[in-house]
């Protein structure tokens, strides 16, 4: 019996050697909910598809991203991965592309791709300058901003919290000025504001995705704009920071002011359920798992280039209602994705499948 | 040259320049201090204004974007400037940022700046107050004044050094040279010209005027002295002539032109000495005019005098010139000294003289008269004094008178 177990274990260990191998350079911190969730989803996808996945966290220090890349390249030929998945956070993408292409390792960008025209000049498109750059998959970040802002405005209208000028005043707390995801979320928010003639965006500030900074800055903002009752935030942490300072002023989030956020942290989902958060979008963490599915198909002879294109900017966000939040917590609470069998999204394994469905919503049905 | 109570001109000048320049430095320092105060004050204000207004736009953005850390950093950067003592930023939403030494703001007025919103949608979003740092202000002032004073001091030192150098070269050395020259000037070196070593190519100046003045003085003095010499020679000649005439007056009998008795006394001793020394003969004739008192009484003194003059002339004619000599011994007495002459020869000479006198016919009015004389002749003997010889001749004359006058009475 024991011998049999040893043999099975040995076979199971030997399997990944033959299977495709992928390294994901995670730009986030290893205790950061969003990036941890993304990593867990990828792990489940790898497990489903029998991919050997290795995840390296750069802990939000971009020089470290390059260190990790050099360390991968320095490995002996047999130990090098077949593919490297990384994000263009902090604009490290072009350098990573150059490094991996030179080392003969195929690469795929997930979460953030190349968007700046200036950068585009050096990188070109996938498989042009860098033949081994297969493509990129980004969640359509604008959706996150647009969906949450729209919902926030609707809520404001519902409660009729108009200022003396008869308009709804909105404050925005963005992440930063340079990360494409941040810029696009803000753009989505502005789009929603532009569509609503009764809404005024008082000011947008940038709190570096940070709860404390958002708390401090929102204190000023609330003083500066006493008539504002709607607060849009680029992520959950900043929304919580703003809520915290609102409460400090004696206010009640969801009662006399309304907040929106992005990301599927438990705290955020709970806030949606309790009504403290008026709007929450999330689910884009799934981009990493989808990338693995696409690479799996590519590895097994089904290139995504023809049917999906090389650079995909796909809608993934889900706007959470309290019931959806409840369902998410129920299914994937504690970042557990065992229930998802990613094999059913593979074109290779499901020949009838013609196009990928990238939305996270399908995982909440 | 070390002299008591002496101080070189250069030293005096240097001391004077130092004294005055120190006084001037104090005045200039005071003026500089006053000017500096206003100037530095204005400069400080301008700098504080510049610092304030150059920081306002950035502060405006930082406040607008609500970046408290950035705002605080900026405030600290402002406060780090040496002109700034304390900075205080009050945001319109109530937050206050401070940097620097708050103590420096007490009782001071601040330069203040309104921080506008970057987009100007709302007015001021903060007020920036900047307090100057008085320590930096005074440091700057002291620096200004010290720089000026040190520069002035160096310049004064330089000028003093140059004054000393040029004084020594242009004045002190020549003057000392002149002083040495003058102190060493003696009558015999009066004509030595004063020569100064002056630098090549130098222009004629006061020193040269002094040197030229000295030359004029020297020429004048030496000219005057040489004129004095000439005057002395002239006066000496005149004096010698006078002396000669006095001497002749004292040795010659003015009436007859013969030697007088005083000269006879002197000369006879010398003649006798010489005769004894060379063992030569010498004789003496004593002559007295016979009845001369009678002639005087009869024909008057004028005729008496003429008689005496006539006899003296007769002697001169009948005696050897330059050898024999005659002295008027008394009123009508003559002494004839005959060097290198023995008694016999002397007697002959006396006889010749007697005949010469006797032979002369004298005319007075309408009548003629004859004058005769008596003679005593003696030869000098070895060891015999003049006194004795004269005595002897006189005795012989007396004998001749006794013997009837108009005769020669020789010594036996």
Contacts between the chains, C-beta under 8 A, distances in Angstrom:
chain1	res1	chain2	res2	distance
A	203	B	64	7.6
A	205	B	65	5.5
A	205	B	66	4.9
A	206	B	65	6.7
A	216	B	66	7.5
A	216	B	68	6.1
A	217	B	66	3.8
A	217	B	67	7.8
A	217	B	68	7.8
A	219	B	93	7.9
A	220	B	66	4.7
A	220	B	68	7.9
A	220	B	91	7.2
A	220	B	93	5.0
A	220	B	95	6.8
A	221	B	66	6.5
A	223	B	93	3.5
A	223	B	94	6.3
A	224	B	92	7.6
A	224	B	93	5.3
A	224	B	122	7.9
A	224	B	125	7.5
